[in-house]
Amino acid sequence: MAQSTGSGTVRRHVAVCAFPFGTHAAPLLRLVQRIAATAPDIRFTFFNTQASNAKLFSATNGQAVSFHNIVPHTVHDGVPEGHVLSDPLGEAISLFLSGAEENVRKSMLEAEEEVGVEISCLVTDTFLWFCQKIAEEKGAAWVPLWAAGNAVLSAYLHTEMFRSMIGDKGK
């Protein structure tokens, strides 16, 4: 049975899959918030680790705006219970990625069951390359995003200007 979004019944279900490290998740959430504001009958399930979702969706976060049709859903971070990370960032990323595909799949099935509507589109960080395969298997659209893309492209296009301004120290 399809759930209500608060302003009607869910017609479509979009999976939003964030890479939970660095600044990857926040720009993705901001984009989804803009889209969700214009699509009240579409449920956006924001798949991310508990720690990252807690920061993004906390009341103390100035970016956190409540949308009835954006719901955070936890994806296991891959860290075994009781494990102490020797390298908090590098090891955390490695553990997350080692089980990410299986954990994302499991979380998507849970969300589809909760919502009562199958996922028909995946909007994902490009770091989560395996989402293409999941989308193909579901017969869903896949929209990979690279949040840093514009800045990197701009820096690349202006490399010579930067070198002339700050030098390249002979490199």
DSSP file (Angstrom, degrees, kcal/mol; ACC not computed):
  #  RESIDUE AA STRUCTURE BP1 BP2  ACC     N-H-->O    O-->H-N    N-H-->O    O-->H-N    TCO  KAPPA ALPHA  PHI   PSI    X-CA   Y-CA   Z-CA
    1    1 A M              0   0    0      0, 0.0     2,-0.2     0, 0.0   116,-0.1   0.000 360.0 360.0 360.0 131.7    0.0    0.0    0.0
    2    2 A A        -     0   0    0    114,-0.2   114,-0.2     1,-0.1     2,-0.1  -0.459 360.0-129.6 -72.0 137.4    1.4    3.4   -1.0
    3    3 A Q        -     0   0    0    112,-1.6     7,-2.5    -2,-0.2     2,-0.3  -0.412  19.9-108.4 -81.7 160.6    2.1    5.8    1.9
    4    4 A S  B     -A    9   0A   0      5,-0.2     5,-0.3    -2,-0.1    -1,-0.1  -0.663  13.3-152.5 -85.0 145.3    1.0    9.4    2.1
    5    5 A T        -     0   0    0      3,-3.4     4,-0.1    -2,-0.3    -1,-0.1   0.430  54.4 -96.9 -93.4  -0.5    3.6   12.1    1.6
    6    6 A G  S    S+     0   0    0      2,-0.6     3,-0.1    63,-0.1    35,-0.1   0.081 123.2  51.6 103.9 -22.2    1.6   14.5    3.8
    7    7 A S  S    S-     0   0    0      1,-0.4     2,-0.3    33,-0.3    34,-0.1   0.145 125.9 -42.5-129.4  17.7    0.0   16.2    0.8
    8    8 A G  S    S-     0   0    0     32,-0.1    -3,-3.4    33,-0.0    -2,-0.6  -0.911  83.7 -40.4 148.4-174.4   -1.3   13.1   -1.0
    9    9 A T  B     -A    4   0A   0     -2,-0.3     2,-0.3    -5,-0.3    -5,-0.2  -0.605  60.9-104.7 -86.0 144.0   -0.4    9.6   -2.0
   10   10 A V        +     0   0    0     -7,-2.5    32,-0.2    -2,-0.3     3,-0.1  -0.517  37.5 175.8 -67.0 124.1    3.1    8.7   -3.2
   11   11 A R        +     0   0    0     30,-3.2     2,-0.3    -2,-0.3    31,-0.2   0.769  67.2  20.4 -97.5 -34.9    3.1    8.2   -7.0
   12   12 A R  E     -b   42   0B   0     29,-1.1    31,-2.7   105,-0.1     2,-0.5  -0.941  64.6-146.2-135.9 156.7    6.8    7.6   -7.5
   13   13 A H  E     -bc  43 119B   0    105,-0.5   107,-2.5    -2,-0.3   108,-0.9  -0.980  13.3-168.9-128.9 119.6    9.7    6.6   -5.3
   14   14 A V  E     -bc  44 121B   0     29,-3.2    31,-2.7    -2,-0.5     2,-0.5  -0.924  12.3-146.2-111.6 129.0   13.2    8.0   -5.9
   15   15 A A  E     -bc  45 122B   0    106,-2.9   108,-3.2    -2,-0.5     2,-0.6  -0.823  10.5-165.1 -91.9 128.0   16.3    6.6   -4.2
   16   16 A V  E     -bc  46 123B   0     29,-3.1    31,-3.3    -2,-0.5     2,-0.6  -0.964   6.6-165.8-114.4 115.2   18.9    9.2   -3.4
   17   17 A C  E     -bc  47 124B   0    106,-2.3   108,-2.1    -2,-0.6     2,-0.3  -0.897   4.9-165.7-111.3 116.7   22.2    7.5   -2.5
   18   18 A A        -     0   0    0     29,-2.6    31,-0.1    -2,-0.6     7,-0.1  -0.731  24.9-129.1-101.9 146.4   24.9    9.7   -0.9
   19   19 A F        -     0   0    0     -2,-0.3     6,-0.5     2,-0.1     5,-0.1  -0.867  28.6-146.5 -85.7 118.8   28.6    9.0   -0.4
   20   20 A P        +     0   0    0      0, 0.0     2,-0.3     0, 0.0    -1,-0.1   0.290  63.3  85.9 -81.6  12.4   28.8    9.8    3.3
   21   21 A F  S >  S-     0   0    0     72,-0.0     3,-1.4    71,-0.0     4,-0.2  -0.809  88.1 -10.9-116.2 154.5   32.3   11.3    3.5
   22   22 A G  T 3  S-     0   0    0     -2,-0.3     3,-0.2     1,-0.2     0, 0.0  -0.338 118.3 -37.6  63.3-141.0   33.6   14.8    3.0
   23   23 A T  T 3  S+     0   0    0      1,-0.2    -1,-0.2     2,-0.1    -2,-0.0   0.071 105.8 107.7-105.9  23.9   31.2   17.2    1.5
   24   24 A H  S <> S+     0   0    0     -3,-1.4     4,-1.0     1,-0.2    -1,-0.2   0.916  76.3  46.7 -68.2 -44.8   29.5   14.8   -0.9
   25   25 A A  H  > S+     0   0    0     -6,-0.5     4,-2.5    -3,-0.2     5,-0.2   0.872 102.0  61.1 -72.8 -38.8   26.1   14.3    0.8
   26   26 A A  H  > S+     0   0    0      1,-0.2     4,-2.4     2,-0.2    -1,-0.2   0.913 105.3  45.4 -61.3 -47.4   25.2   17.9    1.6
   27   27 A P  H  > S+     0   0    0      0, 0.0     4,-2.1     0, 0.0    -1,-0.2   0.876 112.8  52.9 -64.2 -33.6   25.1   19.2   -2.0
   28   28 A L  H  X S+     0   0    0     -4,-1.0     4,-2.3     2,-0.2    -2,-0.2   0.921 109.5  48.1 -64.8 -43.3   23.1   16.2   -3.0
   29   29 A L  H  X S+     0   0    0     -4,-2.5     4,-2.6     2,-0.2    -1,-0.2   0.916 109.7  52.7 -63.2 -42.7   20.6   16.8   -0.3
   30   30 A R  H  X S+     0   0    0     -4,-2.4     4,-1.8     1,-0.2    -1,-0.2   0.906 110.2  48.5 -60.7 -40.7   20.3   20.5   -1.3
   31   31 A L  H  X S+     0   0    0     -4,-2.1     4,-2.0     1,-0.2    -1,-0.2   0.937 111.9  48.5 -63.2 -46.1   19.6   19.5   -4.9
   32   32 A V  H  X S+     0   0    0     -4,-2.3     4,-3.3     1,-0.2     5,-0.2   0.868 107.1  56.6 -64.1 -36.3   17.0   17.0   -3.8
   33   33 A Q  H  X S+     0   0    0     -4,-2.6     4,-1.8     2,-0.2    -1,-0.2   0.911 107.0  49.4 -60.8 -41.4   15.3   19.6   -1.5
   34   34 A R  H  X S+     0   0    0     -4,-1.8     4,-0.5     2,-0.2    -2,-0.2   0.916 115.4  42.9 -64.0 -42.4   14.9   21.9   -4.5
   35   35 A I  H >< S+     0   0    0     -4,-2.0     3,-1.4     1,-0.2     4,-0.5   0.930 111.7  54.1 -68.6 -45.1   13.4   19.1   -6.6
   36   36 A A  H >< S+     0   0    0     -4,-3.3     3,-0.9     1,-0.3    -1,-0.2   0.818  98.5  63.8 -60.9 -32.2   11.2   17.8   -3.7
   37   37 A A  H 3< S+     0   0    0     -4,-1.8    -1,-0.3     1,-0.2    -2,-0.2   0.780 109.6  39.6 -63.6 -25.1    9.7   21.2   -3.2
   38   38 A T  T << S+     0   0    0     -3,-1.4    -1,-0.2    -4,-0.5    -2,-0.2   0.422 115.2  53.7-102.4  -0.6    8.2   21.0   -6.7
   39   39 A A    X   +     0   0    0     -3,-0.9     3,-1.8    -4,-0.5    -1,-0.2  -0.554  56.0 164.3-134.6  69.3    7.2   17.4   -6.6
   40   40 A P  T 3  S+     0   0    0      0, 0.0   -33,-0.3     0, 0.0    -1,-0.1   0.684  75.7  56.4 -65.4 -18.4    5.0   16.7   -3.5
   41   41 A D  T 3  S+     0   0    0    -31,-0.1   -30,-3.2   -35,-0.1   -29,-1.1   0.320  90.6  87.2 -96.6   9.6    3.7   13.4   -4.7
   42   42 A I  E <  S-b   12   0B   0     -3,-1.8     2,-0.5   -32,-0.2   -29,-0.2  -0.932  70.3-143.2-109.1 129.5    7.2   11.9   -5.1
   43   43 A R  E     -b   13   0B   0    -31,-2.7   -29,-3.2    -2,-0.5     2,-0.6  -0.809  11.3-161.9 -91.7 125.4    8.9   10.2   -2.2
   44   44 A F  E     -bd  14  70B   0     25,-3.5    27,-2.7    -2,-0.5     2,-0.7  -0.940   1.7-162.3-107.2 113.9   12.6   10.8   -2.0
   45   45 A T  E     -bd  15  71B   0    -31,-2.7   -29,-3.1    -2,-0.6     2,-0.9  -0.883   9.7-149.1 -99.4 120.0   14.4    8.3    0.3
   46   46 A F  E     -bd  16  72B   0     25,-2.4    27,-2.8    -2,-0.7     2,-0.5  -0.772  10.7-159.3 -95.2 101.0   17.8    9.6    1.2
   47   47 A F  E     +bd  17  73B   0    -31,-3.3   -29,-2.6    -2,-0.9     2,-0.3  -0.702  35.6 124.4 -86.5 123.2   20.1    6.6    1.7
   48   48 A N  E     - d   0  74B   0     25,-2.0    27,-2.3    -2,-0.5   -29,-0.1  -0.961  62.6 -72.7-166.0 166.5   23.2    7.4    3.8
   49   49 A T     >  -     0   0    0     -2,-0.3     4,-2.8    25,-0.2     5,-0.3  -0.330  44.8-113.2 -70.2 158.7   25.0    6.3    6.9
   50   50 A Q  H  > S+     0   0    0     25,-0.4     4,-2.4     1,-0.2     5,-0.2   0.910 115.8  50.3 -58.3 -45.0   23.4    7.0   10.3
   51   51 A A  H  > S+     0   0    0      2,-0.2     4,-1.5     1,-0.2    -1,-0.2   0.918 113.8  43.8 -63.7 -44.3   26.2    9.4   11.3
   52   52 A S  H  > S+     0   0    0      1,-0.2     4,-2.4     2,-0.2    -2,-0.2   0.918 114.5  49.0 -68.7 -43.2   26.0   11.4    8.0
   53   53 A N  H  X S+     0   0    0     -4,-2.8     4,-2.9     1,-0.2    -2,-0.2   0.885 106.4  58.0 -62.5 -37.2   22.2   11.5    8.1
   54   54 A A  H  < S+     0   0    0     -4,-2.4     4,-0.4    -5,-0.3    -1,-0.2   0.904 110.5  43.0 -59.9 -41.0   22.3   12.7   11.7
   55   55 A K  H >< S+     0   0    0     -4,-1.5     3,-0.7     2,-0.2    -2,-0.2   0.930 117.4  45.3 -69.3 -45.1   24.4   15.7   10.7
   56   56 A L  H 3< S+     0   0    0     -4,-2.4    -2,-0.2     1,-0.2    -1,-0.2   0.863 120.8  36.7 -68.8 -36.9   22.4   16.5    7.6
   57   57 A F  T 3< S+     0   0    0     -4,-2.9    -1,-0.2    -5,-0.2    -2,-0.2   0.248  88.2 122.2-103.7  12.6   18.9   16.2    9.1
   58   58 A S    X   -     0   0    0     -3,-0.7     3,-1.1    -4,-0.4     6,-0.3  -0.427  68.1-126.6 -76.3 152.0   19.6   17.6   12.6
   59   59 A A  T 3  S+     0   0    0      1,-0.2    -1,-0.1    -2,-0.1    -4,-0.1   0.742 109.6  58.5 -67.1 -23.7   17.7   20.6   13.8
   60   60 A T  T 3  S+     0   0    0      3,-0.0     2,-0.6     2,-0.0    -1,-0.2   0.588  83.3  96.5 -84.3  -9.8   21.0   22.4   14.6
   61   61 A N    X   -     0   0    0     -3,-1.1     3,-1.4     1,-0.2    -5,-0.0  -0.713  68.4-149.0 -82.9 120.6   22.1   22.2   11.0
   62   62 A G  T 3  S+     0   0    0     -2,-0.6    -1,-0.2     1,-0.3    -3,-0.0   0.726  98.1  54.6 -61.0 -22.0   21.3   25.4    9.2
   63   63 A Q  T 3  S+     0   0    0     -5,-0.0     2,-0.8     2,-0.0    -1,-0.3   0.672  82.0 104.8 -82.8 -18.9   20.8   23.4    5.9
   64   64 A A    <   +     0   0    0     -3,-1.4     2,-0.5    -6,-0.3    -7,-0.1  -0.514  43.6 168.8 -75.0 108.4   18.3   21.0    7.5
   65   65 A V        -     0   0    0     -2,-0.8     2,-0.4     2,-0.0    -2,-0.0  -0.972  35.5-119.1-117.5 133.0   14.9   22.0    6.2
   66   66 A S        -     0   0    0     -2,-0.5     2,-0.4     2,-0.0     3,-0.0  -0.583  31.9-180.0 -79.0 126.7   12.0   19.6    6.8
   67   67 A F    >   -     0   0    0     -2,-0.4     3,-1.2     3,-0.3   -30,-0.0  -0.990  26.6-144.0-122.4 132.4   10.3   18.2    3.7
   68   68 A H  T 3  S+     0   0    0     -2,-0.4    -1,-0.1     1,-0.2   -61,-0.0   0.748 101.4  47.9 -66.8 -22.2    7.4   15.8    4.1
   69   69 A N  T 3  S+     0   0    0    -26,-0.1   -25,-3.5     1,-0.1     2,-0.5   0.267  94.9  79.0-107.8  11.6    8.6   13.9    1.0
   70   70 A I  E <   +d   44   0B   0     -3,-1.2    -3,-0.3   -27,-0.2   -25,-0.2  -0.977  58.1 177.3-117.2 118.1   12.3   13.5    1.9
   71   71 A V  E     -d   45   0B   0    -27,-2.7   -25,-2.4    -2,-0.5     2,-0.1  -0.975  24.4-133.0-125.1 122.7   12.9   10.7    4.4
   72   72 A P  E     -d   46   0B   0      0, 0.0     2,-0.4     0, 0.0   -25,-0.2  -0.474  21.8-169.1 -71.1 143.6   16.4    9.7    5.5
   73   73 A H  E     -d   47   0B   0    -27,-2.8   -25,-2.0    -2,-0.1     2,-0.3  -0.998  20.9-121.0-135.3 130.6   17.1    5.9    5.6
   74   74 A T  E     -d   48   0B   0     -2,-0.4     2,-0.4   -27,-0.2   -25,-0.2  -0.523  19.4-166.0 -79.0 132.6   20.1    4.4    7.2
   75   75 A V        -     0   0    0    -27,-2.3   -25,-0.4    -2,-0.3    29,-0.1  -0.963  37.6-103.1-109.6 132.0   22.6    2.3    5.2
   76   76 A H        -     0   0    0     -2,-0.4    27,-0.1    27,-0.2    23,-0.1  -0.279  22.6-139.9 -56.7 136.6   25.0    0.3    7.4
   77   77 A D        -     0   0    0      2,-0.2    -1,-0.1     1,-0.1    22,-0.1   0.516  33.2-119.8 -80.0  -4.9   28.5    2.0    7.5
   78   78 A G  S    S+     0   0    0      1,-0.3    -1,-0.1    21,-0.1    -2,-0.1   0.373  70.3 131.8  85.2  -6.0   30.3   -1.3    7.2
   79   79 A V        -     0   0    0      1,-0.1    -1,-0.3     4,-0.0    -2,-0.2  -0.710  60.8-121.8 -83.5 121.1   32.1   -0.9   10.5
   80   80 A P    >   -     0   0    0      0, 0.0     3,-2.2     0, 0.0    -1,-0.1  -0.301  39.1 -89.8 -60.8 144.6   31.8   -4.1   12.6
   81   81 A E  T 3  S+     0   0    0      1,-0.3     3,-0.1     3,-0.0     0, 0.0  -0.316 112.9  11.8 -57.9 131.2   30.2   -3.6   16.0
   82   82 A G  T 3  S+     0   0    0      1,-0.3    -1,-0.3    -3,-0.1     2,-0.2   0.341  92.6 139.5  84.0  -6.2   32.8   -2.7   18.7
   83   83 A H    <   -     0   0    0     -3,-2.2     2,-0.6     1,-0.0    -1,-0.3  -0.524  44.1-146.8 -74.3 134.2   35.5   -2.2   16.1
   84   84 A V        -     0   0    0     -2,-0.2     2,-0.2    -3,-0.1     3,-0.0  -0.907  19.9-125.8-101.9 122.7   37.8    0.8   16.8
   85   85 A L        -     0   0    0     -2,-0.6     4,-0.0     1,-0.2    -6,-0.0  -0.490  14.6-162.1 -71.3 130.1   39.0    2.4   13.6
   86   86 A S  S    S+     0   0    0      1,-0.3    -1,-0.2    -2,-0.2     4,-0.0   0.805  93.4  27.1 -79.3 -30.8   42.8    2.7   13.3
   87   87 A D  S  >>S-     0   0    0      1,-0.1     4,-2.1     2,-0.1     5,-0.9  -0.874  81.6-156.5-130.5  95.5   42.5    5.3   10.6
   88   88 A P  T  45S+     0   0    0      0, 0.0     4,-0.2     0, 0.0    -1,-0.1   0.770  86.9  26.7 -51.2 -35.7   39.2    7.1   11.2
   89   89 A L  T  >5S+     0   0    0      3,-0.1     4,-2.6     2,-0.1     5,-0.2   0.927 124.7  42.2 -92.6 -55.6   38.8    8.4    7.6
   90   90 A G  H  >5S+     0   0    0      1,-0.2     4,-2.2     2,-0.2     5,-0.1   0.917 120.2  42.1 -59.8 -47.0   40.7    6.0    5.4
   91   91 A E  H  X5S+     0   0    0     -4,-2.1     4,-2.9     2,-0.2     5,-0.2   0.885 113.0  54.3 -68.8 -37.8   39.5    2.8    7.2
   92   92 A A  H  ><S+     0   0    0     -5,-0.9     4,-2.4    -4,-0.2    -2,-0.2   0.915 110.4  46.4 -61.8 -42.9   36.0    4.1    7.5
   93   93 A I  H  X S+     0   0    0     -4,-2.6     4,-2.8     2,-0.2     5,-0.2   0.933 113.3  49.5 -64.2 -45.6   35.8    4.7    3.7
   94   94 A S  H  X S+     0   0    0     -4,-2.2     4,-2.0    -5,-0.2    -2,-0.2   0.922 113.1  45.6 -60.6 -46.4   37.3    1.3    3.0
   95   95 A L  H  X S+     0   0    0     -4,-2.9     4,-1.0     2,-0.2    -1,-0.2   0.900 113.1  50.9 -65.5 -40.5   34.9   -0.5    5.3
   96   96 A F  H >X S+     0   0    0     -4,-2.4     3,-0.8    -5,-0.2     4,-0.7   0.960 113.6  43.8 -60.4 -51.0   31.9    1.4    3.9
   97   97 A L  H 3< S+     0   0    0     -4,-2.8     4,-0.5     1,-0.2     3,-0.4   0.822 103.6  65.5 -66.5 -31.2   32.8    0.7    0.3
   98   98 A S  H 3< S+     0   0    0     -4,-2.0    -1,-0.2     1,-0.2    -2,-0.2   0.813 121.1  19.4 -63.9 -28.6   33.5   -3.0    0.9
   99   99 A G  H <X S+     0   0    0     -4,-1.0     4,-2.6    -3,-0.8    -1,-0.2   0.303  94.5 107.7-119.7   8.7   29.9   -3.7    1.9
  100  100 A A  H  X S+     0   0    0     -4,-0.7     4,-3.1    -3,-0.4     5,-0.3   0.894  76.0  51.1 -60.4 -46.2   28.2   -0.7    0.3
  101  101 A E  H  > S+     0   0    0     -4,-0.5     4,-2.4     1,-0.2    -1,-0.2   0.949 115.4  41.8 -59.6 -49.3   26.5   -2.5   -2.6
  102  102 A E  H  > S+     0   0    0      1,-0.2     4,-2.3     2,-0.2    -1,-0.2   0.910 116.8  48.7 -63.0 -42.6   24.9   -5.2   -0.5
  103  103 A N  H  X S+     0   0    0     -4,-2.6     4,-2.2     2,-0.2    -2,-0.2   0.878 111.6  48.6 -67.8 -38.0   24.0   -2.7    2.3
  104  104 A V  H  X S+     0   0    0     -4,-3.1     4,-2.5    -5,-0.2    -1,-0.2   0.924 110.9  51.0 -66.8 -44.1   22.4   -0.2   -0.2
  105  105 A R  H  X S+     0   0    0     -4,-2.4     4,-2.2    -5,-0.3    -2,-0.2   0.937 111.3  47.9 -57.0 -47.6   20.4   -3.1   -1.8
  106  106 A K  H  X S+     0   0    0     -4,-2.3     4,-2.1     1,-0.2    -1,-0.2   0.920 112.2  49.0 -60.7 -45.2   19.1   -4.2    1.6
  107  107 A S  H  X S+     0   0    0     -4,-2.2     4,-2.4     1,-0.2    -1,-0.2   0.871 109.2  53.0 -64.6 -36.9   18.2   -0.6    2.6
  108  108 A M  H  X S+     0   0    0     -4,-2.5     4,-2.7     2,-0.2    -1,-0.2   0.915 107.9  50.2 -65.3 -42.1   16.3   -0.1   -0.7
  109  109 A L  H  X S+     0   0    0     -4,-2.2     4,-2.1     1,-0.2    -2,-0.2   0.916 110.7  50.1 -61.2 -42.6   14.3   -3.2   -0.2
  110  110 A E  H  X S+     0   0    0     -4,-2.1     4,-2.4     1,-0.2    -2,-0.2   0.923 112.1  47.5 -60.2 -45.0   13.3   -2.1    3.3
  111  111 A A  H  X S+     0   0    0     -4,-2.4     4,-2.9     2,-0.2     5,-0.3   0.898 109.6  52.2 -66.5 -40.3   12.3    1.4    2.0
  112  112 A E  H  X S+     0   0    0     -4,-2.7     4,-2.6     1,-0.2     5,-0.5   0.901 111.3  48.0 -61.3 -39.6   10.2   -0.1   -0.8
  113  113 A E  H  < S+     0   0    0     -4,-2.1    -2,-0.2    -5,-0.2    -1,-0.2   0.920 113.4  47.4 -66.5 -43.3    8.4   -2.3    1.7
  114  114 A E  H  < S+     0   0    0     -4,-2.4    -2,-0.2     1,-0.2    -1,-0.2   0.915 120.6  36.8 -62.3 -44.7    7.8    0.7    4.0
  115  115 A V  H  < S-     0   0    0     -4,-2.9  -112,-1.6     2,-0.2    -2,-0.2   0.828  95.7-137.5 -80.7 -34.0    6.6    3.0    1.3
  116  116 A G  S  < S+     0   0    0     -4,-2.6     2,-0.4    -5,-0.3  -114,-0.2   0.636  73.0  98.4  82.0  14.4    4.7    0.4   -0.8
  117  117 A V  S    S-     0   0    0     -5,-0.5    -1,-0.2    -6,-0.3    -2,-0.2  -0.997  74.4-122.2-135.5 129.2    6.1    1.8   -4.0
  118  118 A E        -     0   0    0     -2,-0.4  -105,-0.5     1,-0.1     2,-0.3  -0.346  34.8-101.5 -68.0 150.2    9.0    0.4   -5.9
  119  119 A I  E     +c   13   0B   0      1,-0.1  -105,-0.2  -107,-0.1    -1,-0.1  -0.575  39.7 176.0 -72.0 128.8   12.0    2.7   -6.6
  120  120 A S  E     +     0   0B   0   -107,-2.5    21,-2.0    -2,-0.3     2,-0.3   0.432  64.2  33.5-114.9  -3.3   11.8    3.9  -10.2
  121  121 A C  E     -ce  14 141B   0   -108,-0.9  -106,-2.9    19,-0.3     2,-0.5  -0.978  60.3-155.8-153.4 138.2   14.8    6.3  -10.2
  122  122 A L  E     -ce  15 142B   0     19,-2.8    21,-3.4    -2,-0.3     2,-0.6  -0.976   5.4-171.6-117.4 121.0   18.2    6.4   -8.5
  123  123 A V  E     +ce  16 143B   0   -108,-3.2  -106,-2.3    -2,-0.5     2,-0.3  -0.958  28.4 168.3-108.2 114.7   19.9    9.7   -8.0
  124  124 A T  E     -ce  17 144B   0     19,-2.0    21,-3.3    -2,-0.6     2,-0.2  -0.901  44.1-104.5-135.3 155.1   23.4    8.9   -6.7
  125  125 A D  E >   - e   0 145B   0   -108,-2.1     3,-2.0    -2,-0.3    21,-0.2  -0.562  39.7-123.5 -66.5 139.1   26.8   10.2   -6.0
  126  126 A T  T 3  S+     0   0    0     19,-2.4     3,-0.3     1,-0.3    -1,-0.1   0.731 107.5  73.5 -63.3 -20.5   29.1    8.9   -8.8
  127  127 A F  T 3  S+     0   0    0     18,-0.3     2,-1.1     1,-0.3    -1,-0.3   0.757  85.8  67.9 -62.3 -22.1   31.4    7.3   -6.1
  128  128 A L    X   +     0   0    0     -3,-2.0     3,-2.2     1,-0.2    -1,-0.3  -0.476  64.5 161.2 -96.7  62.3   28.6    4.7   -5.8
  129  129 A W  T >   +     0   0    0     -2,-1.1     3,-1.8     1,-0.3     4,-0.5   0.759  62.5  69.9 -55.4 -31.7   29.2    3.3   -9.2
  130  130 A F  T 3> S+     0   0    0      1,-0.3     4,-1.7    -3,-0.2     3,-0.4   0.657  78.9  79.5 -65.9 -14.6   27.4    0.0   -8.4
  131  131 A C  H <> S+     0   0    0     -3,-2.2     4,-2.7     1,-0.2    -1,-0.3   0.767  83.0  64.3 -65.4 -23.5   24.1    2.0   -8.3
  132  132 A Q  H <> S+     0   0    0     -3,-1.8     4,-2.4    -4,-0.2    -1,-0.2   0.934 103.7  46.2 -62.2 -44.4   24.1    1.8  -12.1
  133  133 A K  H  > S+     0   0    0     -4,-0.5     4,-2.5    -3,-0.4    -2,-0.2   0.905 112.0  50.7 -64.7 -41.8   23.8   -2.0  -11.9
  134  134 A I  H  X S+     0   0    0     -4,-1.7     4,-1.9     2,-0.2    -2,-0.2   0.926 110.8  49.2 -61.7 -44.6   21.1   -1.7   -9.3
  135  135 A A  H  X>S+     0   0    0     -4,-2.7     5,-2.8     1,-0.2     4,-1.0   0.922 110.8  50.0 -61.2 -44.8   19.1    0.7  -11.5
  136  136 A E  H ><5S+     0   0    0     -4,-2.4     3,-0.6     1,-0.2    -1,-0.2   0.922 110.3  50.0 -59.7 -45.0   19.5   -1.6  -14.5
  137  137 A E  H 3<5S+     0   0    0     -4,-2.5    -1,-0.2     1,-0.2    -2,-0.2   0.837 114.4  44.8 -63.4 -33.1   18.2   -4.6  -12.5
  138  138 A K  H 3<5S-     0   0    0     -4,-1.9    -1,-0.2    -5,-0.2    -2,-0.2   0.588 109.1-122.2 -84.7 -11.1   15.2   -2.6  -11.3
  139  139 A G  T <<5 +     0   0    0     -4,-1.0     2,-0.2    -3,-0.6    -3,-0.2   0.815  68.1 140.5  69.7  29.8   14.5   -1.2  -14.8
  140  140 A A      < -     0   0    0     -5,-2.8   -19,-0.3    -6,-0.2    -1,-0.2  -0.647  59.2-100.6-104.6 158.4   14.9    2.3  -13.1
  141  141 A A  E     -e  121   0B   0    -21,-2.0   -19,-2.8    -2,-0.2     2,-0.5  -0.505  32.2-148.9 -72.6 146.8   16.5    5.5  -14.3
  142  142 A W  E     -e  122   0B   0    -21,-0.2   -19,-0.2    -2,-0.2   -10,-0.1  -0.985  14.4-177.2-122.1 123.8   20.0    6.2  -13.0
  143  143 A V  E     -e  123   0B   0    -21,-3.4   -19,-2.0    -2,-0.5     2,-0.3  -0.873  10.4-165.2-120.6  95.3   21.1    9.8  -12.5
  144  144 A P  E     -e  124   0B   0      0, 0.0     2,-0.4     0, 0.0   -19,-0.2  -0.632   8.1-166.1 -82.1 137.7   24.8    9.9  -11.3
  145  145 A L  E     -e  125   0B   0    -21,-3.3   -19,-2.4    -2,-0.3     2,-0.5  -0.956  19.7-163.6-126.0 143.4   25.9   13.2   -9.9
  146  146 A W    >   -     0   0    0     -2,-0.4     3,-2.0   -21,-0.2     4,-0.3  -0.902   9.1-165.3-122.9  99.5   29.3   14.6   -9.1
  147  147 A A  T 3  S+     0   0    0     -2,-0.5     3,-0.4     1,-0.3     4,-0.3   0.790  87.2  50.5 -58.8 -32.1   28.8   17.6   -6.9
  148  148 A A  T 3> S+     0   0    0      1,-0.2     4,-2.4     2,-0.1    -1,-0.3   0.492  81.6 103.0 -84.7  -2.1   32.3   18.9   -7.3
  149  149 A G  H <> S+     0   0    0     -3,-2.0     4,-2.5     1,-0.2     5,-0.2   0.850  78.0  47.5 -52.0 -46.8   32.1   18.7  -11.1
  150  150 A N  H  > S+     0   0    0     -3,-0.4     4,-2.4    -4,-0.3    -1,-0.2   0.907 113.3  47.5 -66.5 -41.0   31.6   22.4  -11.8
  151  151 A A  H  > S+     0   0    0     -4,-0.3     4,-2.5    -3,-0.3    -2,-0.2   0.919 114.0  47.0 -66.3 -42.9   34.4   23.5   -9.6
  152  152 A V  H  X S+     0   0    0     -4,-2.4     4,-2.5     2,-0.2    -2,-0.2   0.919 112.7  49.5 -65.2 -43.1   36.9   21.0  -11.0
  153  153 A L  H  X S+     0   0    0     -4,-2.5     4,-2.7    -5,-0.3    -2,-0.2   0.923 111.5  49.2 -61.5 -44.0   35.9   21.9  -14.5
  154  154 A S  H  X S+     0   0    0     -4,-2.4     4,-1.6     1,-0.2    -2,-0.2   0.922 111.2  49.1 -62.2 -44.6   36.3   25.6  -13.8
  155  155 A A  H  < S+     0   0    0     -4,-2.5    -1,-0.2     1,-0.2    -2,-0.2   0.908 112.2  49.1 -61.6 -41.8   39.7   25.0  -12.2
  156  156 A Y  H >< S+     0   0    0     -4,-2.5     3,-1.3     1,-0.2     4,-0.3   0.926 110.9  49.2 -63.1 -45.7   40.8   23.0  -15.2
  157  157 A L  H 3< S+     0   0    0     -4,-2.7    -1,-0.2     1,-0.3     3,-0.2   0.774 117.0  42.3 -66.2 -25.5   39.7   25.6  -17.7
  158  158 A H  T 3X S+     0   0    0     -4,-1.6     4,-2.4    -5,-0.2    -1,-0.3   0.140  76.9 116.7-108.0  19.5   41.4   28.3  -15.8
  159  159 A T  H <> S+     0   0    0     -3,-1.3     4,-2.6     1,-0.2     5,-0.2   0.906  76.8  49.8 -54.9 -47.1   44.7   26.5  -15.0
  160  160 A E  H  > S+     0   0    0     -4,-0.3     4,-2.3     1,-0.2    -1,-0.2   0.888 109.8  51.4 -63.0 -38.7   46.9   28.9  -17.1
  161  161 A M  H  > S+     0   0    0      2,-0.2     4,-1.9     1,-0.2    -1,-0.2   0.931 111.1  48.2 -62.8 -44.6   45.3   31.9  -15.4
  162  162 A F  H  X>S+     0   0    0     -4,-2.4     4,-2.9     1,-0.2     5,-0.5   0.913 110.9  50.9 -62.5 -42.4   46.0   30.4  -12.0
  163  163 A R  H  X5S+     0   0    0     -4,-2.6     4,-2.2     1,-0.2    -1,-0.2   0.899 110.6  48.7 -62.8 -40.2   49.6   29.6  -12.9
  164  164 A S  H  <5S+     0   0    0     -4,-2.3    -1,-0.2    -5,-0.2    -2,-0.2   0.837 115.9  44.6 -69.8 -30.7   50.2   33.1  -14.2
  165  165 A M  H  <5S+     0   0    0     -4,-1.9    -2,-0.2    -5,-0.2    -1,-0.2   0.894 134.0  13.2 -78.5 -42.4   48.7   34.6  -10.9
  166  166 A I  H  <5S-     0   0    0     -4,-2.9    -3,-0.2    -5,-0.2    -2,-0.2   0.514 101.8-127.6-116.1  -7.7   50.4   32.3   -8.4
  167  167 A G     << -     0   0    0     -4,-2.2    -1,-0.1    -5,-0.5    -3,-0.1   0.013   9.0-114.8  81.3 166.8   53.2   30.6  -10.4
  168  168 A D    >   -     0   0    0     -4,-0.1     3,-2.4    -5,-0.0    -1,-0.1   0.244  37.2-124.3-125.4  11.3   53.9   27.0  -10.7
  169  169 A K  T 3  S-     0   0    0      1,-0.3    -2,-0.1     2,-0.1     0, 0.0   0.808  71.6 -58.3  51.7  35.5   57.3   26.9   -9.0
  170  170 A G  T 3         0   0    0      1,-0.1    -1,-0.3     0, 0.0    -3,-0.0   0.583 360.0 360.0  77.2   9.0   58.9   25.3  -12.1
  171  171 A K    <         0   0    0     -3,-2.4    -2,-0.1     0, 0.0    -1,-0.1   0.429 360.0 360.0 -98.8 360.0   56.6   22.3  -11.9
